[in-house]
């Protein structure tokens, strides 16, 4: 049964790496494989539990006989549910941030940023859009920011070949901005929730490497742009006659509350020790109440039929990511509960100085599978990492694996949800990206890893 669970895990990684070819959604694969993995585990539960959790199981029995019903109850309540809680923390946080962005969008809070980005010079618009994407993804999350900016890009740029350049820049800037803070990417959020990293040290360590990966490829892309580009006819801004009646200062207030509220999440968690999603829900509730009060006449009239600025396909991507993250956490968990992670990487214990080997191997795997799946697997190695003295908070191991896992999404696009969204919406060929952008990302990543390992 152990081999079956391992085969299920490997099959999931293969499907992740070939999604752009097979068209089989990785969210569906992760959820299916997680369910099948736990079904296989619980079918052979007694042996697994007695091997990995004998003391806890005997205490749970409290003198009762060992039987199938008891072992299933123990697995459900003592092993499975805690992992469900971990998944729920991330999903609730992502759900809150996505909803915050939708409320801000519906009220036109991002319109001033869109007006500022629009420029007659292609290169000026490129760097303005890049900076806004980077800064927003630090506070919201990389997928939501990427979707927001890709919609804006399509309204500003008519020629597809230039949308390729701008789209690649948006993905890179979103992933890099998200990697700079513990709330900008599911990987950093996971490591922070599990207390492998602290918010301040994490951001300071990531600053220089992330800037390298953001600026070097973006600069090389910008050199391919013309002086000016043809823009679509018409306004890039949506009709605001029947979806919001907020004044300029109210929109600005909502934007400040939303962005600054998310920025204060680390302080909220440090003070209360509550999960970050509680702070995100608090910010969401404040915006929600403000929106209801400010637009109460519009809502009461039944005319609140705002045009969605974010296409349904992109909204669906956010939902898919939530299911995918839940599936990955449960899938990696069932592999971890078999005890295989404590035996397979024994070579790490005899190569404690070679953290960079793990980081590089993780980045290569994440670039063709998925960043979060690899980061979650690296987190599951915590007992082995402790044995080599790298399990402490803010150790080089956690920083290097977090950086390489997140930045690997910039190597081949298919490793990150932001990259997949670009591939789907713009039909961007992976080969084109590998030829024109990936070499510069790889150079910047090598420099970034070297910085982390030798600072």
Secondary structure, 3 states (H helix, E strand, C coil): CHHHHHHHHHHHHHHHHCHHHHCCCHHHHHHHHHHHHHHHHHHCHHHHHHHHCHHHHHHHHCCCCCCHHHHHHHHHHHHHHHHHHHHHHHHHHHHHHHHHHHHHHHCCCCHHHHHHHCCCCHHHHHHHHHHHHHHHHHHCCHHHHHHHHHHHHHHHCCCHHHHHHHHHHHHHHHHHHHHHCCCCCHHHHHHHHCCCCCHHHHHHHHHHHHHHHHHHHHHHHHCCCCCCCCCCCCCCCCCCCCCCCCCHHHHHHHHHHHHHHHHCHHHHHHHHCCCHHHHHHHHHHHHHHHHHHHCHHHHHHCCCCCCCCCCHHHHHHHHHHHHHHHHHHHHHHHHHHCCHHHCCCHHHHCCCCCHHHHHHHHHHHHHHCCHHHHHHHHHHCHHHHHHCCCCCCCCHHHHHHHHHHHHHHHCCCCCCHHHHHHHHHHCCCHHHHHHHCHHHHHHHHHHHHHHHHHC
